[in-house]
Amino acid sequence: MGGFFGIVSDRDCLEDVYFGTDYHSHLGAKRAGIAAYDPEYGLQRKIHSIEDSPFRTKFAEIFHEIKGTTALGCISDFEPQPLLIRTKFGTFAISVIGKITNNEELIE
């Protein structure tokens, strides 16, 4: 099972999102990512495989690479996330965690 953690703040919140996302990591997870928005740098994103090493090891250098006052972190069992969605309304980072167990019933 994956999880996500996000913050909207008036100051840089990457450290809080880093530790909040790390809290959701576990041995079965395959992917992890963090997206952050900063007015000066725009939307930034980093995604890594965490199959062979823990979240903290893969994202230890993230504080030198990105920053933001709005950030979203995700631990995923399968998909690389957060996803970047570009629309006519702007660019967004989203994260989806869930499993549809009644997909056949929904199709019918």
N, C-alpha and C positions, 0 to 999 in steps of 0.2 A: 504494500500500500504506500502510495506517495503522499505528499503534502505540500502546501505552499504557505508562504509567509510574506506579508507586504506591509509597507508603511508609507504614509504621506505625511510630510513634516515641513517645517520652515527652516530646517538645517540639514546638513548631510546625514543621511540615515543608513548608509551602506553597512556600517559595522553592526547595527542592530539587526538588519535583514540577514547578514551573513550568519550570525549566531542563531537567529530564529529559524532560518532554513536548515542549518546544521542539526538542530534539534529533531527535525523530521527524517534525517538520513538513517538508513539501516542497511544491513548486509545484502539484502535482495535488490536494492535499487540499482538501476543501470545508468541513468542520466541525471544531471543536475544543472541548473542554470540560474543566473541572476540577470535581471534587466533593471536599469535605472534611468531616470530622466533628470537632467540638470538643465536649467535654462540656457546656460552658456555652451554646453556640449551636446545637447539634444538627447535622443534616446540611444542608449548603449546596451549591449547584451553580450554575455559570455556563457557558453554551454560547454560542459565537459562530461566525458564518460567517467563514472565512478565505480565501474565494475572491478577494477584492479587496485584502486587506492581510495581512501576515504575523502569525503567532501572537503574537509579542512585542508588536506594536502593539495588538492586540485585548485582550490580557490584562495590560497594563502596570499597570492600576489594581487588579488583583485583590487585592493585599496590603492595600488599604484596605477591601475589601468582605467578604472571608471569611478565616477562619483555621482551622487544624485540626491535630491530632496524627496523624490518619490522612487521607491524601489520595490521589486517583487522577486522573490526567490522561490524555486520549485525543485522538489525531489520527485522524480518520475520513475516508475517501474519499466516503462517502455519508450515513450516518446521524448525527443529533445524539446524541452520547454524552458522558459516562457516562449511562446510564439510571438512573432512580430506580424501584425496585421496592418497593411497599408490600405486606406480607404480614401474616398474623396473628403472625408471629415478629418483626416489626419492619420498618423501612425500610432498604433497602440500595441502594448505588450499584454498578452493574456495568458492565463494558465488554467488548464482544465484537469481536474483529478476526479476520476469516477469510473464506474463500470456499469454498462447497461446490461442488465440480466434478462430483460424481457424484450429483446430486440425483435424476435419473431412476431410477438404479439403486436408490437408497434407497427411493424411493416403491414400486417394484416389490417 
